[in-house]
């Protein structure tokens, strides 16, 4: 897929504090990328940099090959941004506000009516054009915030905590909206809600202490084998389990159950066959797969505890 957004070795300092330390990532057209990180990881600074609100101390931000520092107007036309606090005016109607946003984004006068209609249809606001924004529910206000980010039909949409403060029904609606955006745009989603990333994103990046510590597609993460859970009715000494082909480590869990850490070329069928041949009476053999929450905790909690 065509690369839409590219961050190259981004650094940012606040005085003596290195908030972003050499972050590089890319986003393809038609892809939804989730950006995760604990508080203080540098995620918000990175979001401000790629949205054009903050100039990095070092590195480059490219949108469709255009350098944001050298071609700021051209790159901003390609970008739609929803900050964590949507920039709404409660005393304007939805149509008035979106018309104002279209003018700010340089949408030609004769194209504004069509741009408003398209953005409202995408965000489910067709019947709310004449309503005051201040009279809308929080969920619909969030939809208006997303609509202003789409009004000029950008290639890249950046959403910062788009479901913050919403009730479960509103969260589901916004998630459906984000999934739909991924069909026509490149979407970068920043959130603290891990299930949200698993539901709507194609790929995930995790930041910790200013650095990118993980980047992978979610389908590969779900399919990754991270060891075996095995239960034996007559378990042998740990030394014999550790000598099984492909076993790199053994952790006893009690009641004849063990967590086996495997080498890359390990074959669980061979382990099962050896267990039966040795008379250990195999009762359970189950691949252990890490979910996103486990990956996040493993990568971010250990460094902070050290």
C-alpha positions as CSV (number, residue, x, y, z in Angstrom):
1,X,0.0,0.0,0.0
2,X,1.0,3.6,-0.7
3,X,2.8,5.2,2.3
4,X,0.7,8.2,3.4
5,X,2.4,9.4,6.6
6,X,6.1,8.9,7.6
7,X,7.8,10.1,10.7
8,X,11.6,9.9,10.4
9,X,13.7,9.9,13.6
10,X,11.6,12.4,15.5
11,X,13.1,14.1,18.6
12,X,11.7,16.7,20.9
13,X,13.1,18.3,24.0
14,X,11.4,20.4,26.6
15,X,14.3,22.1,28.2
16,X,16.4,19.2,29.5
17,X,13.7,16.6,29.2
18,X,13.8,14.4,26.1
19,X,10.1,13.8,25.5
20,X,10.4,12.1,22.1
21,X,13.5,10.1,21.4
22,X,14.1,9.0,17.8
23,X,10.5,7.9,16.9
24,X,10.1,6.6,13.3
25,X,6.8,5.1,12.0
26,X,4.7,5.1,8.9
27,X,1.0,4.8,7.9
28,X,-0.4,3.5,4.7
29,X,-3.4,4.7,2.8
30,X,-6.5,2.7,3.9
31,X,-4.9,1.7,7.2
32,X,-6.0,2.4,10.8
33,X,-3.0,2.7,13.1
34,X,-3.3,2.7,16.9
35,X,-0.7,4.7,18.9
36,X,-0.5,3.6,22.5
37,X,1.5,4.5,25.5
38,X,1.3,5.1,29.3
39,X,1.1,8.6,30.7
40,X,4.4,10.4,30.1
41,X,5.4,8.1,27.2
42,X,5.7,11.0,24.7
43,X,2.5,10.0,22.8
44,X,0.8,13.4,23.2
45,X,3.9,15.3,22.0
46,X,4.2,13.0,19.0
47,X,0.5,13.6,18.2
48,X,1.1,17.4,18.3
49,X,4.1,17.1,16.1
50,X,2.5,15.0,13.4
51,X,-0.6,17.3,13.5
52,X,1.6,20.3,12.8
53,X,0.8,22.0,16.1
54,X,4.4,21.5,17.4
55,X,7.7,21.7,15.5
56,X,10.1,18.9,16.4
57,X,13.5,19.5,17.7
58,X,14.8,17.0,15.2
59,X,13.6,14.7,12.5
60,X,11.1,15.0,9.6
61,X,7.3,14.5,9.1
62,X,6.2,13.6,5.6
63,X,2.7,13.4,4.3
64,X,2.4,11.9,0.8
65,X,6.1,12.7,0.5
66,X,5.7,16.4,1.4
67,X,7.8,17.7,4.2
68,X,5.7,19.4,6.9
69,X,8.4,21.8,7.9
70,X,9.1,23.0,4.4
71,X,5.6,22.8,2.9
72,X,3.3,23.5,5.8
73,X,0.3,24.7,3.9
74,X,0.3,21.8,1.4
75,X,0.7,19.2,4.2
76,X,-2.1,20.7,6.3
77,X,-4.5,20.4,3.4
78,X,-3.9,16.7,3.5
79,X,-4.5,16.4,7.2
80,X,-7.7,16.3,9.4
81,X,-7.2,16.5,13.1
82,X,-9.5,15.9,16.1
83,X,-7.7,16.9,19.3
84,X,-8.7,15.3,22.7
85,X,-10.9,18.4,23.4
86,X,-12.9,19.0,20.2
87,X,-12.7,22.7,19.0
88,X,-16.4,23.3,19.1
89,X,-18.5,26.5,19.4
90,X,-21.7,25.6,21.4
91,X,-23.6,28.6,20.2
92,X,-23.3,27.7,16.5
93,X,-25.5,25.2,14.7
94,X,-23.8,22.2,13.2
95,X,-24.2,23.6,9.7
96,X,-22.8,27.0,10.7
97,X,-19.8,25.4,12.4
98,X,-19.0,23.0,9.6
99,X,-19.3,25.9,7.1
100,X,-16.8,27.9,9.2
101,X,-14.5,24.9,9.3
102,X,-14.7,24.5,5.5
103,X,-13.8,28.2,5.0
104,X,-10.8,27.7,7.4
105,X,-9.7,24.7,5.4
106,X,-9.9,26.5,2.1
107,X,-12.8,24.6,0.6
108,X,-14.0,26.7,-2.4
109,X,-17.4,28.4,-2.0
110,X,-19.1,26.4,-4.7
111,X,-17.9,23.1,-3.1
112,X,-18.9,23.8,0.5
113,X,-22.5,22.5,0.2
114,X,-21.3,19.2,-1.1
115,X,-18.5,19.0,1.5
116,X,-21.0,19.6,4.3
117,X,-23.4,17.0,3.0
118,X,-20.6,14.4,2.6
119,X,-19.1,15.1,6.1
120,X,-22.5,14.9,7.8
121,X,-23.4,11.7,6.0
122,X,-20.1,10.1,7.0
123,X,-20.7,11.1,10.7
124,X,-24.4,10.4,10.9
125,X,-25.4,14.1,11.2
126,X,-27.8,14.5,8.3
127,X,-30.7,15.4,10.6
128,X,-28.8,17.6,13.0
129,X,-27.6,20.5,10.7
130,X,-29.9,23.1,12.3
131,X,-29.3,22.1,15.9
132,X,-27.1,24.1,18.2
133,X,-23.9,22.2,19.1
134,X,-24.4,23.0,22.8
135,X,-27.7,21.1,22.7
136,X,-26.2,17.9,21.3
137,X,-25.2,14.9,23.4
138,X,-21.5,14.3,24.0
139,X,-21.5,11.6,21.5
140,X,-23.0,13.8,18.7
141,X,-20.6,16.6,19.7
142,X,-17.8,14.2,19.1
143,X,-19.3,13.4,15.7
144,X,-19.2,17.1,14.9
145,X,-15.6,17.2,15.9
146,X,-14.8,14.3,13.5
147,X,-16.9,16.0,10.8
148,X,-14.8,19.2,11.0
149,X,-11.6,17.0,10.6
150,X,-13.2,15.5,7.4
151,X,-14.7,18.6,5.8
152,X,-11.9,19.2,3.4
153,X,-11.6,15.4,2.5
154,X,-8.1,14.9,3.8
155,X,-6.0,11.9,3.0
156,X,-4.9,11.5,6.6
157,X,-7.2,11.7,9.7
158,X,-5.6,12.0,13.2
159,X,-7.9,11.3,16.1
160,X,-6.8,11.9,19.7
161,X,-8.9,10.0,22.3
162,X,-12.1,10.2,20.2
163,X,-14.2,8.2,22.6
164,X,-13.1,9.9,25.8
165,X,-16.1,10.6,28.1
166,X,-18.7,8.7,26.1
167,X,-21.1,6.1,27.3
168,X,-20.9,2.5,25.9
169,X,-23.5,3.1,23.2
170,X,-21.8,6.2,22.0
171,X,-18.4,4.5,22.1
172,X,-19.7,1.7,19.8
173,X,-21.1,4.3,17.3
174,X,-17.8,6.2,17.2
175,X,-15.8,2.9,16.7
176,X,-18.1,2.0,13.8
177,X,-17.4,5.5,12.4
178,X,-13.7,5.1,12.7
179,X,-13.7,1.7,11.0
180,X,-15.6,3.3,8.1
181,X,-13.1,6.1,7.8
182,X,-10.3,3.5,7.4
183,X,-11.8,2.5,4.0
184,X,-11.2,5.9,2.4
185,X,-8.5,7.5,4.6
186,X,-5.4,6.7,6.5
187,X,-6.3,7.0,10.2
188,X,-4.0,7.5,13.2
189,X,-5.8,6.8,16.4
190,X,-4.4,7.7,19.9
191,X,-6.2,6.1,22.8
192,X,-5.7,4.6,26.3
193,X,-8.4,2.0,25.6
194,X,-6.8,-1.2,24.5
195,X,-10.0,-3.1,23.4
196,X,-10.7,-0.1,21.2
197,X,-7.4,-0.6,19.3
198,X,-8.1,-4.3,19.0
199,X,-11.6,-3.6,17.5
200,X,-10.8,-0.9,15.0
201,X,-7.1,-0.9,14.2
202,X,-5.1,-2.8,11.6
203,X,-1.7,-2.1,13.3
204,X,-0.5,-0.9,16.6
205,X,2.6,1.1,17.8
206,X,3.5,1.3,21.5
207,X,5.6,4.1,23.0
208,X,7.4,4.2,26.3
209,X,9.7,6.9,27.7
210,X,9.8,8.7,24.4
211,X,10.7,5.7,22.3
212,X,8.8,3.4,20.0
213,X,9.1,-0.1,21.7
214,X,6.6,-2.1,19.6
215,X,5.1,-2.0,16.1
216,X,3.2,-4.9,14.5
217,X,0.0,-5.8,12.7
218,X,-2.8,-7.0,15.1
219,X,-3.5,-10.1,13.0
220,X,0.2,-11.2,13.4
221,X,0.0,-10.5,17.1
222,X,-3.1,-12.6,17.5
223,X,-1.5,-15.5,15.6
224,X,1.8,-15.4,17.4
225,X,2.6,-18.5,19.6
226,X,4.2,-17.4,22.8
227,X,4.8,-20.9,24.3
228,X,2.8,-23.8,25.6
229,X,0.7,-24.6,28.6
230,X,1.1,-28.3,29.4
231,X,-0.5,-30.5,32.1
232,X,0.9,-34.0,32.9
233,X,-0.6,-36.5,35.3
234,X,2.8,-37.9,36.1
235,X,5.2,-35.0,35.6
236,X,9.0,-35.7,35.5
237,X,11.7,-33.5,37.1
238,X,12.0,-30.1,35.5
239,X,15.4,-31.1,34.0
240,X,13.7,-33.6,31.8
241,X,11.1,-31.1,30.5
242,X,13.9,-28.6,29.8
243,X,15.6,-31.3,27.6
244,X,12.6,-31.6,25.3
245,X,13.3,-30.5,21.7
246,X,12.7,-26.8,21.2
247,X,12.0,-26.0,24.9
248,X,14.0,-22.9,26.0
249,X,12.5,-22.7,29.5
250,X,10.1,-24.3,32.0
251,X,8.0,-22.6,34.7
252,X,6.0,-24.8,37.1
253,X,2.4,-23.7,37.7
254,X,1.4,-26.4,40.2
255,X,-0.9,-29.5,39.9
256,X,1.3,-30.9,37.1
257,X,0.9,-27.8,34.9
258,X,3.9,-26.1,33.3
259,X,4.5,-23.0,31.1
260,X,7.0,-23.9,28.4
261,X,8.9,-21.2,26.6
262,X,9.8,-22.4,23.1
263,X,12.5,-21.7,20.5
264,X,11.4,-20.4,17.1
265,X,11.7,-23.8,15.4
266,X,9.9,-25.8,18.2
267,X,7.2,-28.3,17.2
268,X,4.5,-28.8,19.8
269,X,3.6,-32.1,18.1
270,X,7.1,-33.4,19.0
271,X,6.6,-32.3,22.6
272,X,3.3,-34.1,22.8
273,X,4.8,-37.3,21.3
274,X,7.7,-37.3,23.8
275,X,5.3,-36.8,26.7
276,X,3.3,-39.8,25.7
277,X,6.3,-42.0,24.9
278,X,7.9,-41.2,28.3
279,X,4.7,-42.2,30.1
280,X,4.0,-38.8,31.7
281,X,0.3,-39.0,30.7
282,X,-0.5,-35.9,28.8
283,X,-3.8,-34.3,29.9
284,X,-3.6,-30.8,28.3
285,X,-1.5,-29.1,25.7
286,X,-2.5,-25.5,24.7
287,X,-0.6,-22.8,22.9
288,X,-0.3,-19.6,24.9
289,X,-0.9,-16.4,22.9
290,X,-0.3,-13.0,24.2
291,X,-3.0,-10.4,23.7
292,X,-2.4,-6.7,23.3
293,X,-2.8,-6.0,27.0
294,X,-0.1,-8.4,27.9
295,X,2.2,-7.0,25.3
296,X,1.5,-3.5,26.6
297,X,2.1,-4.4,30.2
298,X,5.3,-6.4,29.5
299,X,6.8,-3.5,27.5
300,X,5.9,-0.6,29.6
301,X,5.6,-1.7,33.3
302,X,9.0,-3.3,33.7
303,X,11.0,-0.3,32.6
304,X,9.1,1.9,35.0
305,X,9.5,-0.4,37.9
306,X,13.3,-0.7,37.3
